[in-house]
Amino acid sequence: MADIELRSDNAAGVAPHVLEAVAAANHGSALAYGDDPVTADLEATVRRVFEHPGARVFPVTSGTAANALALSALCPPWGSVLSHETAHILNSEGGATSMLGAGAVMRGVGGDDFKISPGALVATLDSVRWGDPHHSQPSVLSLTQATDMGTIYSVAEVAELASIARDRNLRVHLDGARVANAIAALGCSPADLTWRAGVDALSLGATKNGALSAEAIVVFDEAPAAELVYRTKRAGHVTSKMRFQSAQLIAYLSDDRWLHTAAHANARMAQLAAGLASLGVVFVNRPVANMLFAEVDDAVATKLESAGLLFYRIGPGVIRMVTSWQTTPDEIDAALAAFADALT
């Protein structure tokens, strides 16, 4: 059996419509550093897709850069960023936000289902020594969508948490590394899950969903947008041939392609989860998007690897599997057959 890629959606290739957009942009010349007509078209596309006439967009080359730069524009150096204790920005980005945010502190907040709970957020904010210069001042609430454990905040949950944050003068950031998967799963509009729910800035993930090293910061507030003009340049993320990033993102967002590819990844995960459940496999998370954490004995995991399944061992007895726009139904059928064999 050929290897079946379930390690990460980052491991998938580039979607054909994205490659076609890069090739189409590779004719003639254009001004550098975003002063090109393709990047201007990207801003118009983002405003249309998110139904926001003043939205600004800043293409960058990685999700870490998108998160850290967005948060640096939202949080003062003496402030702190609140995220769930499992969040990627807290555990897996090497302190990038603290570096680009000139020392901003990162703080984890609890909550079931790997999401911040309103009660935990209120308790955290109530414990702050507001106005005391010895204590970092919470300035930004960051929500990961979908979460790093594959669960999803509903529109109502985002709006409730954003309202609590607003009452304490916090801004709201959405780490949208898999936001397309969340939107596709919820069946809502991009606007409803972002600025209409109280989000100020969004890290728009695209690489996991078929792009080629193209991510973006989408901002719905002019004040942080004005800062990002300078912060992106200072951090080395105003690329000279930005038109190739912008062309990808236009193709990605146009005609709901980003939602179609995300829905495909979600559907393949639903197929995998249903099959594993029928085999009695126990899940750590509720796989509502394209990511599943499962309890699998280490000996069984070794058999699965020998059968050609590619996945991550997260810890003793737990593996992570992720589907992508590229995963096929036949691959999931083969993966389930390998599970059935390994479990017996």
N, C-alpha and C positions, 0 to 999 in steps of 0.2 A: 504493500500500500504506500502511495506517495505521502509525504509529510502533509499534515493538515495544520494550518497556521491558526492557533488559538491563543498565542501569547499576548498580542496587543493589536489594536487597529492601527497603531503606528507602524507595524510591520507590513501592512498591506501596501500594494503599489499605488500608482497615481491613476485617478479615474480618467478614462479616455477624453471626456469633454474638457477636462482641465489641461491635458496635454495639447489638445487641439487649440485651446485658447492661447497657450504659450506660443505655439507655432504661428498662429495668426498675428500675434503681436510682434513677431520677429521679422518685420519688414520695415525697411526705411530706418529713419532715426527719430529720436524724441529727446526732449530735454531731460536732464537727469534730476534725481532727488525729488521725484514726485510732481515736478512741474510739467506734466505731460497730459494729453487729453484722456488717456486711458484711466489715469488716477482720478481725474475730474469726473469721469463717468462712474467710477467706483463710488464716489461720495453720493452721486445721484441715485445709484442703485441701492445703497444702504438706506438712504432716506425713504425710498419707495418701499423696500422690504419691511423696514421697521416702522413705517407710517409716521415718521418724525421729521418735520421740515428743517430742523436745525441740527440733526445728528452729524457728528464728525467722525471720520474714520482714519486710522493711522496703521498702515500695514507694517508688520514686524516679521522677524524670521522664526520666532519660537514662541511657544505658549508661556514659557518662563518669563521671557521678555515682556509679553503682553500683560501678564499678571503683575510683575514687579513694577513696570512703568506706569500702568494704570493706577496701582495703589500708591505709588510715589507722588502722583498728581492729586490724589484724594486725601493723603494723610500727611500731616506736618511731622518733622523729625522727632518732636517730643510726644507724638501720638502713638497709638497702638491699633493694630488690625485684629479684629475678632473673627475667627473662623471655627468651623467644627474641628474637634481634636484629631480627626482623621484626614483633614484637608491637605491637598497636595502642596499648597503654598506654605504650609507649616512644616511638613515632613519630607518633602521631596524636591525642593527647589534651592537647596544649598544656601539659604539665607539671602536669596536675591532681592527680596523686598526690603529687607533691612539695609542691604548695601545701597541699592538705588534710592531708597527712601531716607538716606542719611541717618540711619539708626532706628527707624521705626520698629517698635516692638511687636512681635507676633504672639497672640494669646489664643489658646484653644478653649472652646466652649462645648459642653456636652449636649447630648440629646439622643433619643432612640432612633433606630433605623438609619443611623449614620448621618442624621440631619440635626442641625441646631434646633432645640425646642424653645418655644416662646418663654417658658418658665425659666429655663437655664439662662437664656439671654437676659431676662429681667434681673435674675439673681446676680449675674455677673456685673451688670451695670449698677445695681444697687450697692455692690461691694466696693465700688471705685471711690477713692478719695478725690472727688471732683475739685478742681482748683488748687490742689496740692502739688507743687512743682517736684516733690519727691516721687510722685507716682505718675507713670505714663497715662496720658488721657485717651481713652478709647475714641477713635475718630472715624473708623470705617468698619462696617460689617461686610464680610466677604462670604458669599454663598457659592458652593460648588455644584454645578448643574450639568449633567448628572453627577452625583456625588462620587467620590473615589471608591466607593463600595457598590456603585451601580444602582443606587436608589435615586428617587426623583422628588424634588420639592414641587408641590402643586402650585398653581398660580395663587391660590388663596394663602398658602403657607408663605410664599415669597412676600406677598402684600402685607401679611400680619407681621412678619419679622422686620420688614422695611419700615412699617409704621412705628414699631417699638424703637427702632434705631433713630428714626426721625425725631421722636419725642426727646431724645438725648442729643440731638444735633449731630448724629453720625451720618456719613454718606454711605451709600450701598454699592457694592461691587459684585458682579457675577462672574465667577470663573467658569466660562462656557466652553471648556475643552470638548465636551460632548453635548453642548446645548442643542444641537440639531436632533440628537437622539431623544432628548427630553421633550422638545417641541413635538416631534413626531409621535412620541408615546402619549403625550397629553392631548394632542389634537387641538392645541391652542394656536394663537397667532404669535409671531415673534414680539410684537409690541406688547401683547398682554402679559407675557412672561418677563418683560424687561421694564421699560420706562413707565408703562401704565401701572405696574406693580410697585414702582418706587425705586427702580434701579437707576443709578447715575452713570455707571460705566460697565461695559461688558468686554471681557476677553473672548473674542470670537474664535473658537477653534475651527480649523479647517483641515489641517494636516491629517488628523486621525480619520477624517471622513473623505479622503480622496485628493487633497491638495498636495503640492510639492513645496514643503518648507515655507508655507504662506499662512500666517496668522494675522490677526488684526485687533486693534483696540477700537471699540465703538463707544462714543461718548455722547451723552444726552444733555450735558451741562456745559455751557461755554467756558466757565472758569477753569476746570481741569483741562479742557481742550486747549485753551490758550497756553497752559504750561507744557502740554505734551508736544507742542511745536518745537520747544527747546529741549525737553527731556529726551525725546526720541533721537534727536541729533547728537546730543551729548553722550548718549549710551551706544552710539554706533548703529542705530536701527533705522536711519534714513538712507536706504540703499540707493546706489547711483542709478541702477536700472529698475526702478520701482514699477515700471509699467508691466513687468512680467509677473510680479506679485499681484498687482491690481487686476490684470487680465484674468488670472486664476480665480480671484475672489469674485469677479463679476460673473464668470461662468459658473462658479460654485453656487452663488445665490440666485441666479436667474432661473426662471421657470420652475422654481421650487426643487431644483436638482439636489440641493443639500438635504432637503427633507426626504426626498425619495431614496437617496443612498442611505440615509440614517434609518429610515423605516425598513429598508432591506436588512440592514445589520440587526435591528431589533427583532425582525421576524425570524431570522436565523437563530438568534438566541432563544426566542420563544420555542422554536422547534427543538433546540438542544435541551432546554430546561424541562420541557414536557417529557421528552424521552428519558432523561435522567431521573426525573421524579418517578416514572413508571418502573425504573430499575431499583428504586428505594434509596437513591443517593440523597443525602441530607445537604441542604443549602445553608450557607452562612448569611446570605442576603436575599432580598426579594429581587429576582432578575427582571426588572421592568424595562430596562434599556438593553444594552448589548454586552453586559458584563456579569459574570457569575463566579461566586466564590463557593466552592463545594468541599465538603469533608470527605477526603479520600485517603485511605490508608497508604502509607508510604510505599509499601510493597505493590499495591495496586497502581500507584502513580508510576512506579518503575516499569510495570507491564505496559501501561499506556504509552509511555515514552518509547519503549521498544517497538510498539505497534505503529509509531510514526506520528503520534499526537504531540504537538508543540504547545506548551502551556507554562505558566510560572508556578513554582512551589513557593507559596507565601510564608509557610511555616510548617511545623510538624503536623501532618494530617490535613492540610488545607492547600488547595490549588486554585489558581485563578484562570479563567478562560474568557476570552473576548472575541466576539465576532465583528466582522467589518463589512464594508460595501462589497468586498470581493468574495466573501464566504458563500459557497453554493449549497443548495439543499442536499446534493449528493455527498458533499463533504461532511455535513452534519449526520447524514445516515451512516456514513462510514465511521465517524467518531463514536456514534452510539453503538455500533456493532463492536467496536474495540472495547468500549466500556462493558458491554454485556459479556464479552469473552474474559476480560480482566477480572470482573467481579465474581466469575464462577470458577 
